[in-house]
Amino acid sequence: MKKKLAEIAHSRAGDKGNTLILSLIPFQEEDFDFLVKEVTAAKVKTHLSHQVKGEITRYVLPELKAIQFTCLDALAGGVTTSLAMDAHGKSLSYALLEMEVELDSGPSQ
C-alpha cells in the first residue's frame, strides 16, 4: 500500500539563487525514522526531475526530526533571471508532498 507524503509530513521551501532548499518534517515524531529510510535524495531527484536539473543533497537532522534537501540548478537560473511562474520554487514543497512511499515498514496511521 502506498501513501502520499502529505498524509504524514509537511514541507517548506526556500531559495538562494538557483538553489532550492526543501524541508520535510513528519507530523508525528515517531514517523521520522520511516521518512529517513524511505525518502532518499535519489527518490526525490526522480520525483522532481521535471524541475530539478542538478544534484540533490539530503541532510538528516535528528535533533529537529527533519530532513532537508538542497537542490542545485532547480529554479531556471534563479529568481532574478527566471521567467518561471514560480521563480522561488515555493510550489515544489507541495510537489514533494505528492511523492508516494511504500507503507510496508509503515508510519503511524
Biopython code that builds the backbone (N, CA, C, O; Angstrom):
import numpy as np
from Bio.PDB.StructureBuilder import StructureBuilder

atoms = [
    (1, "MET", "N", (0.845, -1.187, 0.000)),
    (1, "MET", "CA", (0.000, 0.000, 0.000)),
    (1, "MET", "C", (0.889, 1.249, 0.000)),
    (1, "MET", "O", (1.914, 1.304, 0.680)),
    (2, "LYS", "N", (0.472, 2.231, -0.770)),
    (2, "LYS", "CA", (1.234, 3.472, -0.848)),
    (2, "LYS", "C", (0.451, 4.612, -0.211)),
    (2, "LYS", "O", (-0.778, 4.600, -0.142)),
    (3, "LYS", "N", (1.213, 5.593, 0.252)),
    (3, "LYS", "CA", (0.631, 6.774, 0.870)),
    (3, "LYS", "C", (1.438, 7.984, 0.410)),
    (3, "LYS", "O", (2.658, 7.900, 0.266)),
    (4, "LYS", "N", (0.763, 9.105, 0.180)),
    (4, "LYS", "CA", (1.474, 10.328, -0.183)),
    (4, "LYS", "C", (2.127, 10.928, 1.052)),
    (4, "LYS", "O", (1.598, 10.834, 2.159)),
    (5, "LEU", "N", (3.273, 11.541, 0.848)),
    (5, "LEU", "CA", (3.978, 12.182, 1.956)),
    (5, "LEU", "C", (3.108, 13.223, 2.656)),
    (5, "LEU", "O", (3.253, 13.442, 3.858)),
    (6, "ALA", "N", (2.219, 13.855, 1.926)),
    (6, "ALA", "CA", (1.346, 14.883, 2.509)),
    (6, "ALA", "C", (0.491, 14.340, 3.646)),
    (6, "ALA", "O", (0.010, 15.108, 4.479)),
    (7, "GLU", "N", (0.296, 13.030, 3.687)),
    (7, "GLU", "CA", (-0.523, 12.432, 4.741)),
    (7, "GLU", "C", (0.253, 12.235, 6.041)),
    (7, "GLU", "O", (-0.346, 12.036, 7.098)),
    (8, "ILE", "N", (1.584, 12.291, 5.967)),
    (8, "ILE", "CA", (2.376, 12.036, 7.174)),
    (8, "ILE", "C", (3.404, 13.128, 7.478)),
    (8, "ILE", "O", (4.082, 13.071, 8.504)),
    (9, "ALA", "N", (3.523, 14.125, 6.588)),
    (9, "ALA", "CA", (4.557, 15.142, 6.789)),
    (9, "ALA", "C", (4.147, 16.473, 6.156)),
    (9, "ALA", "O", (3.206, 16.547, 5.366)),
    (10, "HIS", "N", (4.876, 17.506, 6.526)),
    (10, "HIS", "CA", (4.705, 18.801, 5.860)),
    (10, "HIS", "C", (6.061, 19.246, 5.340)),
    (10, "HIS", "O", (7.094, 18.687, 5.709)),
    (11, "SER", "N", (6.050, 20.255, 4.481)),
    (11, "SER", "CA", (7.278, 20.692, 3.824)),
    (11, "SER", "C", (7.275, 22.208, 3.674)),
    (11, "SER", "O", (6.224, 22.844, 3.593)),
    (12, "ARG", "N", (8.467, 22.762, 3.640)),
    (12, "ARG", "CA", (8.660, 24.183, 3.374)),
    (12, "ARG", "C", (9.738, 24.316, 2.304)),
    (12, "ARG", "O", (10.575, 23.429, 2.140)),
    (13, "ALA", "N", (9.711, 25.417, 1.587)),
    (13, "ALA", "CA", (10.693, 25.662, 0.531)),
    (13, "ALA", "C", (11.345, 27.020, 0.734)),
    (13, "ALA", "O", (10.725, 27.965, 1.223)),
    (14, "GLY", "N", (12.606, 27.092, 0.346)),
    (14, "GLY", "CA", (13.338, 28.346, 0.349)),
    (14, "GLY", "C", (14.273, 28.362, -0.845)),
    (14, "GLY", "O", (14.486, 27.330, -1.481)),
    (15, "ASP", "N", (14.825, 29.507, -1.151)),
    (15, "ASP", "CA", (15.704, 29.582, -2.314)),
    (15, "ASP", "C", (16.880, 30.495, -2.038)),
    (15, "ASP", "O", (16.826, 31.391, -1.196)),
    (16, "LYS", "N", (17.932, 30.238, -2.771)),
    (16, "LYS", "CA", (19.114, 31.102, -2.788)),
    (16, "LYS", "C", (19.691, 30.985, -4.182)),
    (16, "LYS", "O", (20.317, 29.978, -4.514)),
    (17, "GLY", "N", (19.489, 32.000, -4.997)),
    (17, "GLY", "CA", (19.940, 31.933, -6.381)),
    (17, "GLY", "C", (19.207, 30.843, -7.127)),
    (17, "GLY", "O", (17.977, 30.838, -7.176)),
    (18, "ASN", "N", (19.940, 29.935, -7.698)),
    (18, "ASN", "CA", (19.358, 28.839, -8.475)),
    (18, "ASN", "C", (19.258, 27.555, -7.647)),
    (18, "ASN", "O", (19.059, 26.470, -8.193)),
    (19, "THR", "N", (19.398, 27.686, -6.335)),
    (19, "THR", "CA", (19.346, 26.543, -5.432)),
    (19, "THR", "C", (18.048, 26.565, -4.635)),
    (19, "THR", "O", (17.669, 27.586, -4.062)),
    (20, "LEU", "N", (17.382, 25.429, -4.612)),
    (20, "LEU", "CA", (16.143, 25.263, -3.860)),
    (20, "LEU", "C", (16.440, 24.449, -2.611)),
    (20, "LEU", "O", (17.189, 23.474, -2.665)),
    (21, "ILE", "N", (15.862, 24.842, -1.496)),
    (21, "ILE", "CA", (16.005, 24.109, -0.245)),
    (21, "ILE", "C", (14.610, 23.671, 0.189)),
    (21, "ILE", "O", (13.704, 24.489, 0.349)),
    (22, "LEU", "N", (14.461, 22.359, 0.374)),
    (22, "LEU", "CA", (13.187, 21.794, 0.806)),
    (22, "LEU", "C", (13.367, 21.113, 2.152)),
    (22, "LEU", "O", (14.348, 20.403, 2.372)),
    (23, "SER", "N", (12.426, 21.330, 3.041)),
    (23, "SER", "CA", (12.429, 20.605, 4.307)),
    (23, "SER", "C", (11.277, 19.606, 4.292)),
    (23, "SER", "O", (10.271, 19.804, 3.610)),
    (24, "LEU", "N", (11.442, 18.540, 5.047)),
    (24, "LEU", "CA", (10.403, 17.532, 5.200)),
    (24, "LEU", "C", (10.343, 17.175, 6.680)),
    (24, "LEU", "O", (11.321, 16.696, 7.254)),
    (25, "ILE", "N", (9.186, 17.414, 7.289)),
    (25, "ILE", "CA", (9.036, 17.233, 8.731)),
    (25, "ILE", "C", (7.783, 16.399, 8.989)),
    (25, "ILE", "O", (6.695, 16.767, 8.547)),
    (26, "PRO", "N", (7.924, 15.281, 9.699)),
    (26, "PRO", "CA", (6.745, 14.453, 9.965)),
    (26, "PRO", "C", (5.792, 15.136, 10.950)),
    (26, "PRO", "O", (6.218, 15.886, 11.829)),
    (27, "PHE", "N", (4.501, 14.864, 10.787)),
    (27, "PHE", "CA", (3.525, 15.367, 11.755)),
    (27, "PHE", "C", (3.734, 14.693, 13.111)),
    (27, "PHE", "O", (3.593, 15.325, 14.158)),
    (28, "GLN", "N", (4.071, 13.404, 13.078)),
    (28, "GLN", "CA", (4.310, 12.626, 14.291)),
    (28, "GLN", "C", (5.803, 12.294, 14.363)),
    (28, "GLN", "O", (6.356, 11.752, 13.406)),
    (29, "GLU", "N", (6.455, 12.609, 15.469)),
    (29, "GLU", "CA", (7.896, 12.360, 15.596)),
    (29, "GLU", "C", (8.263, 10.903, 15.339)),
    (29, "GLU", "O", (9.343, 10.620, 14.820)),
    (30, "GLU", "N", (7.376, 9.976, 15.696)),
    (30, "GLU", "CA", (7.686, 8.557, 15.509)),
    (30, "GLU", "C", (7.781, 8.154, 14.030)),
    (30, "GLU", "O", (8.247, 7.056, 13.725)),
    (31, "ASP", "N", (7.352, 9.017, 13.120)),
    (31, "ASP", "CA", (7.463, 8.730, 11.690)),
    (31, "ASP", "C", (8.790, 9.188, 11.092)),
    (31, "ASP", "O", (9.063, 8.928, 9.920)),
    (32, "PHE", "N", (9.611, 9.862, 11.879)),
    (32, "PHE", "CA", (10.874, 10.400, 11.375)),
    (32, "PHE", "C", (11.776, 9.308, 10.804)),
    (32, "PHE", "O", (12.281, 9.456, 9.692)),
    (33, "ASP", "N", (11.990, 8.220, 11.536)),
    (33, "ASP", "CA", (12.873, 7.154, 11.062)),
    (33, "ASP", "C", (12.356, 6.533, 9.768)),
    (33, "ASP", "O", (13.141, 6.165, 8.894)),
    (34, "PHE", "N", (11.047, 6.417, 9.649)),
    (34, "PHE", "CA", (10.445, 5.915, 8.412)),
    (34, "PHE", "C", (10.782, 6.839, 7.242)),
    (34, "PHE", "O", (11.157, 6.370, 6.167)),
    (35, "LEU", "N", (10.649, 8.143, 7.447)),
    (35, "LEU", "CA", (10.964, 9.099, 6.376)),
    (35, "LEU", "C", (12.442, 9.043, 6.008)),
    (35, "LEU", "O", (12.789, 9.109, 4.829)),
    (36, "VAL", "N", (13.311, 8.921, 7.002)),
    (36, "VAL", "CA", (14.753, 8.827, 6.728)),
    (36, "VAL", "C", (15.024, 7.615, 5.853)),
    (36, "VAL", "O", (15.819, 7.689, 4.916)),
    (37, "LYS", "N", (14.377, 6.514, 6.148)),
    (37, "LYS", "CA", (14.581, 5.281, 5.384)),
    (37, "LYS", "C", (14.015, 5.386, 3.959)),
    (37, "LYS", "O", (14.652, 4.947, 3.001)),
    (38, "GLU", "N", (12.845, 5.955, 3.830)),
    (38, "GLU", "CA", (12.122, 5.924, 2.560)),
    (38, "GLU", "C", (12.375, 7.100, 1.616)),
    (38, "GLU", "O", (12.298, 6.929, 0.399)),
    (39, "VAL", "N", (12.670, 8.267, 2.138)),
    (39, "VAL", "CA", (12.771, 9.464, 1.293)),
    (39, "VAL", "C", (14.243, 9.817, 1.103)),
    (39, "VAL", "O", (14.808, 10.630, 1.834)),
    (40, "THR", "N", (14.836, 9.191, 0.115)),
    (40, "THR", "CA", (16.256, 9.396, -0.184)),
    (40, "THR", "C", (16.431, 10.529, -1.185)),
    (40, "THR", "O", (15.471, 10.957, -1.826)),
    (41, "ALA", "N", (17.652, 11.006, -1.313)),
    (41, "ALA", "CA", (17.951, 12.039, -2.312)),
    (41, "ALA", "C", (17.664, 11.519, -3.718)),
    (41, "ALA", "O", (17.156, 12.259, -4.560)),
    (42, "ALA", "N", (17.983, 10.259, -3.976)),
    (42, "ALA", "CA", (17.742, 9.679, -5.300)),
    (42, "ALA", "C", (16.248, 9.638, -5.627)),
    (42, "ALA", "O", (15.851, 9.936, -6.753)),
    (43, "LYS", "N", (15.426, 9.272, -4.651)),
    (43, "LYS", "CA", (13.977, 9.219, -4.889)),
    (43, "LYS", "C", (13.402, 10.613, -5.107)),
    (43, "LYS", "O", (12.526, 10.803, -5.951)),
    (44, "VAL", "N", (13.895, 11.584, -4.348)),
    (44, "VAL", "CA", (13.432, 12.965, -4.537)),
    (44, "VAL", "C", (13.874, 13.479, -5.903)),
    (44, "VAL", "O", (13.111, 14.170, -6.578)),
    (45, "LYS", "N", (15.091, 13.152, -6.315)),
    (45, "LYS", "CA", (15.596, 13.562, -7.633)),
    (45, "LYS", "C", (14.707, 13.002, -8.742)),
    (45, "LYS", "O", (14.367, 13.717, -9.684)),
    (46, "THR", "N", (14.334, 11.747, -8.636)),
    (46, "THR", "CA", (13.445, 11.139, -9.629)),
    (46, "THR", "C", (12.087, 11.823, -9.606)),
    (46, "THR", "O", (11.533, 12.145, -10.657)),
    (47, "HIS", "N", (11.556, 12.043, -8.430)),
    (47, "HIS", "CA", (10.222, 12.640, -8.287)),
    (47, "HIS", "C", (10.168, 14.070, -8.823)),
    (47, "HIS", "O", (9.164, 14.470, -9.413)),
    (48, "LEU", "N", (11.235, 14.840, -8.625)),
    (48, "LEU", "CA", (11.252, 16.249, -9.046)),
    (48, "LEU", "C", (12.081, 16.487, -10.306)),
    (48, "LEU", "O", (12.493, 17.616, -10.575)),
    (49, "SER", "N", (12.324, 15.433, -11.072)),
    (49, "SER", "CA", (13.203, 15.539, -12.246)),
    (49, "SER", "C", (12.700, 16.539, -13.287)),
    (49, "SER", "O", (13.494, 17.054, -14.073)),
    (50, "HIS", "N", (11.411, 16.819, -13.306)),
    (50, "HIS", "CA", (10.873, 17.797, -14.252)),
    (50, "HIS", "C", (11.378, 19.206, -13.956)),
    (50, "HIS", "O", (11.398, 20.052, -14.850)),
    (51, "GLN", "N", (11.788, 19.472, -12.713)),
    (51, "GLN", "CA", (12.202, 20.809, -12.317)),
    (51, "GLN", "C", (13.664, 20.888, -11.885)),
    (51, "GLN", "O", (14.368, 21.832, -12.242)),
    (52, "VAL", "N", (14.115, 19.909, -11.126)),
    (52, "VAL", "CA", (15.479, 19.941, -10.576)),
    (52, "VAL", "C", (16.428, 19.291, -11.566)),
    (52, "VAL", "O", (16.321, 18.097, -11.849)),
    (53, "LYS", "N", (17.350, 20.074, -12.089)),
    (53, "LYS", "CA", (18.290, 19.578, -13.101)),
    (53, "LYS", "C", (19.647, 19.196, -12.522)),
    (53, "LYS", "O", (20.407, 18.462, -13.154)),
    (54, "GLY", "N", (19.955, 19.684, -11.338)),
    (54, "GLY", "CA", (21.250, 19.415, -10.721)),
    (54, "GLY", "C", (21.176, 18.378, -9.619)),
    (54, "GLY", "O", (20.179, 17.671, -9.470)),
    (55, "GLU", "N", (22.246, 18.301, -8.853)),
    (55, "GLU", "CA", (22.382, 17.337, -7.769)),
    (55, "GLU", "C", (21.466, 17.696, -6.596)),
    (55, "GLU", "O", (21.194, 18.868, -6.335)),
    (56, "ILE", "N", (21.002, 16.663, -5.901)),
    (56, "ILE", "CA", (20.243, 16.854, -4.664)),
    (56, "ILE", "C", (21.043, 16.220, -3.526)),
    (56, "ILE", "O", (21.471, 15.069, -3.609)),
    (57, "THR", "N", (21.230, 16.995, -2.475)),
    (57, "THR", "CA", (21.916, 16.506, -1.285)),
    (57, "THR", "C", (20.908, 16.470, -0.144)),
    (57, "THR", "O", (20.145, 17.415, 0.057)),
    (58, "ARG", "N", (20.916, 15.361, 0.604)),
    (58, "ARG", "CA", (19.994, 15.211, 1.733)),
    (58, "ARG", "C", (20.764, 15.374, 3.038)),
    (58, "ARG", "O", (21.852, 14.822, 3.206)),
    (59, "TYR", "N", (20.186, 16.134, 3.949)),
    (59, "TYR", "CA", (20.732, 16.310, 5.282)),
    (59, "TYR", "C", (19.690, 15.815, 6.286)),
    (59, "TYR", "O", (18.559, 16.301, 6.308)),
    (60, "VAL", "N", (20.075, 14.857, 7.107)),
    (60, "VAL", "CA", (19.195, 14.335, 8.144)),
    (60, "VAL", "C", (19.477, 15.107, 9.427)),
    (60, "VAL", "O", (20.622, 15.198, 9.868)),
    (61, "LEU", "N", (18.435, 15.654, 10.013)),
    (61, "LEU", "CA", (18.565, 16.487, 11.207)),
    (61, "LEU", "C", (17.809, 15.832, 12.368)),
    (61, "LEU", "O", (16.687, 16.228, 12.684)),
    (62, "PRO", "N", (18.429, 14.829, 13.001)),
    (62, "PRO", "CA", (17.716, 14.058, 14.018)),
    (62, "PRO", "C", (17.260, 14.890, 15.229)),
    (62, "PRO", "O", (16.232, 14.584, 15.833)),
    (63, "GLU", "N", (18.000, 15.914, 15.578)),
    (63, "GLU", "CA", (17.610, 16.744, 16.716)),
    (63, "GLU", "C", (16.295, 17.478, 16.446)),
    (63, "GLU", "O", (15.521, 17.744, 17.365)),
    (64, "LEU", "N", (16.058, 17.798, 15.187)),
    (64, "LEU", "CA", (14.838, 18.501, 14.796)),
    (64, "LEU", "C", (13.761, 17.560, 14.266)),
    (64, "LEU", "O", (12.631, 17.977, 14.015)),
    (65, "LYS", "N", (14.118, 16.290, 14.098)),
    (65, "LYS", "CA", (13.210, 15.314, 13.476)),
    (65, "LYS", "C", (12.776, 15.837, 12.104)),
    (65, "LYS", "O", (11.590, 15.871, 11.778)),
    (66, "ALA", "N", (13.774, 16.243, 11.313)),
    (66, "ALA", "CA", (13.516, 16.818, 9.999)),
    (66, "ALA", "C", (14.576, 16.359, 9.001)),
    (66, "ALA", "O", (15.661, 15.914, 9.373)),
    (67, "ILE", "N", (14.228, 16.480, 7.744)),
    (67, "ILE", "CA", (15.154, 16.205, 6.648)),
    (67, "ILE", "C", (15.179, 17.446, 5.773)),
    (67, "ILE", "O", (14.146, 18.071, 5.535)),
    (68, "GLN", "N", (16.366, 17.797, 5.297)),
    (68, "GLN", "CA", (16.499, 18.933, 4.385)),
    (68, "GLN", "C", (17.142, 18.445, 3.096)),
    (68, "GLN", "O", (18.081, 17.649, 3.114)),
    (69, "PHE", "N", (16.621, 18.935, 1.981)),
    (69, "PHE", "CA", (17.166, 18.624, 0.664)),
    (69, "PHE", "C", (17.634, 19.926, 0.027)),
    (69, "PHE", "O", (16.881, 20.896, -0.049)),
    (70, "THR", "N", (18.887, 19.940, -0.430)),
    (70, "THR", "CA", (19.422, 21.067, -1.172)),
    (70, "THR", "C", (19.464, 20.646, -2.638)),
    (70, "THR", "O", (20.140, 19.683, -3.001)),
    (71, "CYS", "N", (18.743, 21.371, -3.464)),
    (71, "CYS", "CA", (18.555, 21.008, -4.866)),
    (71, "CYS", "C", (19.218, 22.052, -5.759)),
    (71, "CYS", "O", (18.774, 23.199, -5.816)),
    (72, "LEU", "N", (20.276, 21.656, -6.451)),
    (72, "LEU", "CA", (21.012, 22.576, -7.319)),
    (72, "LEU", "C", (20.360, 22.657, -8.696)),
    (72, "LEU", "O", (19.701, 21.719, -9.144)),
    (73, "ASP", "N", (20.556, 23.788, -9.351)),
    (73, "ASP", "CA", (20.012, 24.022, -10.696)),
    (73, "ASP", "C", (18.529, 23.665, -10.733)),
    (73, "ASP", "O", (18.089, 22.855, -11.549)),
    (74, "ALA", "N", (17.768, 24.287, -9.831)),
    (74, "ALA", "CA", (16.361, 23.935, -9.665)),
    (74, "ALA", "C", (15.390, 25.056, -10.010)),
    (74, "ALA", "O", (14.184, 24.823, -10.088)),
    (75, "LEU", "N", (15.896, 26.269, -10.217)),
    (75, "LEU", "CA", (14.986, 27.409, -10.348)),
    (75, "LEU", "C", (15.172, 28.177, -11.654)),
    (75, "LEU", "O", (15.013, 29.397, -11.694)),
    (76, "ALA", "N", (15.504, 27.467, -12.699)),
    (76, "ALA", "CA", (15.626, 28.066, -14.039)),
    (76, "ALA", "C", (16.509, 29.313, -14.036)),
    (76, "ALA", "O", (16.189, 30.314, -14.676)),
    (77, "GLY", "N", (17.608, 29.240, -13.317)),
    (77, "GLY", "CA", (18.558, 30.347, -13.294)),
    (77, "GLY", "C", (18.492, 31.181, -12.035)),
    (77, "GLY", "O", (19.442, 31.903, -11.734)),
    (78, "GLY", "N", (17.417, 31.109, -11.300)),
    (78, "GLY", "CA", (17.274, 31.885, -10.069)),
    (78, "GLY", "C", (16.256, 32.990, -10.213)),
    (78, "GLY", "O", (15.846, 33.330, -11.323)),
    (79, "VAL", "N", (15.854, 33.544, -9.104)),
    (79, "VAL", "CA", (14.750, 34.493, -9.042)),
    (79, "VAL", "C", (14.933, 35.681, -9.980)),
    (79, "VAL", "O", (13.989, 36.070, -10.669)),
    (80, "THR", "N", (16.110, 36.254, -10.019)),
    (80, "THR", "CA", (16.295, 37.488, -10.796)),
    (80, "THR", "C", (16.418, 37.246, -12.296)),
    (80, "THR", "O", (16.308, 38.185, -13.084)),
    (81, "THR", "N", (16.647, 35.990, -12.701)),
    (81, "THR", "CA", (16.799, 35.725, -14.139)),
    (81, "THR", "C", (15.739, 34.787, -14.698)),
    (81, "THR", "O", (15.632, 34.639, -15.916)),
    (82, "SER", "N", (14.965, 34.161, -13.844)),
    (82, "SER", "CA", (13.993, 33.166, -14.297)),
    (82, "SER", "C", (12.729, 33.808, -14.825)),
    (82, "SER", "O", (12.262, 34.825, -14.312)),
    (83, "LEU", "N", (12.186, 33.193, -15.860)),
    (83, "LEU", "CA", (10.888, 33.604, -16.389)),
    (83, "LEU", "C", (9.782, 32.680, -15.892)),
    (83, "LEU", "O", (8.635, 32.788, -16.325)),
    (84, "ALA", "N", (10.124, 31.783, -14.992)),
    (84, "ALA", "CA", (9.159, 30.816, -14.472)),
    (84, "ALA", "C", (8.082, 31.511, -13.643)),
    (84, "ALA", "O", (8.332, 32.547, -13.027)),
    (85, "MET", "N", (6.887, 30.932, -13.635)),
    (85, "MET", "CA", (5.785, 31.470, -12.837)),
    (85, "MET", "C", (6.121, 31.418, -11.337)),
    (85, "MET", "O", (5.735, 32.312, -10.583)),
    (86, "ASP", "N", (6.829, 30.386, -10.916)),
    (86, "ASP", "CA", (7.189, 30.202, -9.512)),
    (86, "ASP", "C", (8.709, 30.271, -9.386)),
    (86, "ASP", "O", (9.366, 29.256, -9.155)),
    (87, "ALA", "N", (9.251, 31.451, -9.536)),
    (87, "ALA", "CA", (10.708, 31.623, -9.559)),
    (87, "ALA", "C", (11.359, 31.246, -8.233)),
    (87, "ALA", "O", (12.532, 30.872, -8.215)),
    (88, "HIS", "N", (10.629, 31.336, -7.122)),
    (88, "HIS", "CA", (11.167, 30.981, -5.816)),
    (88, "HIS", "C", (11.067, 29.481, -5.528)),
    (88, "HIS", "O", (11.695, 28.994, -4.588)),
    (89, "GLY", "N", (10.289, 28.748, -6.319)),
    (89, "GLY", "CA", (10.147, 27.308, -6.133)),
    (89, "GLY", "C", (9.264, 26.908, -4.965)),
    (89, "GLY", "O", (9.335, 25.768, -4.506)),
    (90, "LYS", "N", (8.439, 27.813, -4.477)),
    (90, "LYS", "CA", (7.589, 27.513, -3.316)),
    (90, "LYS", "C", (6.638, 26.351, -3.595)),
    (90, "LYS", "O", (6.346, 25.568, -2.691)),
    (91, "SER", "N", (6.158, 26.229, -4.808)),
    (91, "SER", "CA", (5.222, 25.141, -5.117)),
    (91, "SER", "C", (5.900, 23.771, -5.091)),
    (91, "SER", "O", (5.218, 22.748, -5.031)),
    (92, "LEU", "N", (7.215, 23.741, -5.134)),
    (92, "LEU", "CA", (7.907, 22.446, -5.123)),
    (92, "LEU", "C", (7.824, 21.748, -3.769)),
    (92, "LEU", "O", (8.013, 20.534, -3.695)),
    (93, "SER", "N", (7.547, 22.488, -2.700)),
    (93, "SER", "CA", (7.318, 21.806, -1.424)),
    (93, "SER", "C", (6.042, 20.979, -1.525)),
    (93, "SER", "O", (5.971, 19.889, -0.959)),
    (94, "TYR", "N", (5.036, 21.478, -2.235)),
    (94, "TYR", "CA", (3.804, 20.715, -2.439)),
    (94, "TYR", "C", (4.038, 19.562, -3.407)),
    (94, "TYR", "O", (3.455, 18.489, -3.252)),
    (95, "ALA", "N", (4.884, 19.778, -4.395)),
    (95, "ALA", "CA", (5.216, 18.697, -5.330)),
    (95, "ALA", "C", (5.917, 17.554, -4.593)),
    (95, "ALA", "O", (5.656, 16.383, -4.872)),
    (96, "LEU", "N", (6.808, 17.890, -3.651)),
    (96, "LEU", "CA", (7.468, 16.857, -2.854)),
    (96, "LEU", "C", (6.442, 16.049, -2.071)),
    (96, "LEU", "O", (6.556, 14.827, -1.974)),
    (97, "LEU", "N", (5.441, 16.724, -1.513)),
    (97, "LEU", "CA", (4.435, 16.038, -0.701)),
    (97, "LEU", "C", (3.526, 15.126, -1.522)),
    (97, "LEU", "O", (2.799, 14.308, -0.958)),
    (98, "GLU", "N", (3.559, 15.256, -2.830)),
    (98, "GLU", "CA", (2.805, 14.350, -3.708)),
    (98, "GLU", "C", (3.528, 13.022, -3.912)),
    (98, "GLU", "O", (2.942, 12.072, -4.430)),
    (99, "MET", "N", (4.796, 12.950, -3.508)),
    (99, "MET", "CA", (5.570, 11.713, -3.636)),
    (99, "MET", "C", (4.927, 10.617, -2.799)),
    (99, "MET", "O", (4.494, 10.857, -1.672)),
    (100, "GLU", "N", (4.869, 9.417, -3.356)),
    (100, "GLU", "CA", (4.297, 8.285, -2.635)),
    (100, "GLU", "C", (5.395, 7.426, -2.021)),
    (100, "GLU", "O", (6.466, 7.255, -2.604)),
    (101, "VAL", "N", (5.114, 6.886, -0.835)),
    (101, "VAL", "CA", (6.027, 5.977, -0.147)),
    (101, "VAL", "C", (5.292, 4.680, 0.131)),
    (101, "VAL", "O", (4.074, 4.657, 0.309)),
    (102, "GLU", "N", (6.052, 3.614, 0.165)),
    (102, "GLU", "CA", (5.507, 2.284, 0.452)),
    (102, "GLU", "C", (5.339, 2.129, 1.955)),
    (102, "GLU", "O", (6.230, 2.494, 2.722)),
    (103, "LEU", "N", (4.211, 1.593, 2.375)),
    (103, "LEU", "CA", (3.900, 1.509, 3.793)),
    (103, "LEU", "C", (4.321, 0.211, 4.469)),
    (103, "LEU", "O", (3.927, -0.033, 5.610)),
    (104, "ASP", "N", (5.109, -0.628, 3.805)),
    (104, "ASP", "CA", (5.496, -1.913, 4.394)),
    (104, "ASP", "C", (6.120, -1.759, 5.770)),
    (104, "ASP", "O", (5.772, -2.490, 6.697)),
    (105, "SER", "N", (7.044, -0.805, 5.909)),
    (105, "SER", "CA", (7.696, -0.594, 7.197)),
    (105, "SER", "C", (7.015, 0.514, 7.972)),
    (105, "SER", "O", (7.484, 0.957, 9.021)),
    (106, "GLY", "N", (5.929, 0.932, 7.437)),
    (106, "GLY", "CA", (4.963, 1.920, 7.794)),
    (106, "GLY", "C", (5.127, 2.982, 8.837)),
    (106, "GLY", "O", (5.728, 2.768, 9.890)),
    (107, "PRO", "N", (4.575, 4.144, 8.521)),
    (107, "PRO", "CA", (4.468, 5.217, 9.503)),
    (107, "PRO", "C", (3.281, 4.944, 10.413)),
    (107, "PRO", "O", (2.513, 4.011, 10.181)),
    (108, "SER", "N", (3.137, 5.746, 11.430)),
    (108, "SER", "CA", (1.962, 5.611, 12.284)),
    (108, "SER", "C", (0.725, 5.951, 11.455)),
    (108, "SER", "O", (0.784, 6.759, 10.528)),
    (109, "GLN", "N", (-0.345, 5.348, 11.790)),
    (109, "GLN", "CA", (-1.578, 5.520, 10.993)),
    (109, "GLN", "C", (-2.418, 6.650, 11.500)),
    (109, "GLN", "O", (-3.481, 6.927, 10.946)),
]
sb = StructureBuilder()
sb.init_structure("model")
sb.init_model(0)
sb.init_chain("A")
sb.init_seg("    ")
for serial, (resi, resn, name, xyz) in enumerate(atoms, 1):
    if name == "N":
        sb.init_residue(resn, " ", resi, " ")
    sb.init_atom(name, np.array(xyz, "f"), 0.0, 1.0, " ", f" {name:<3s}", serial, name[0])
structure = sb.get_structure()
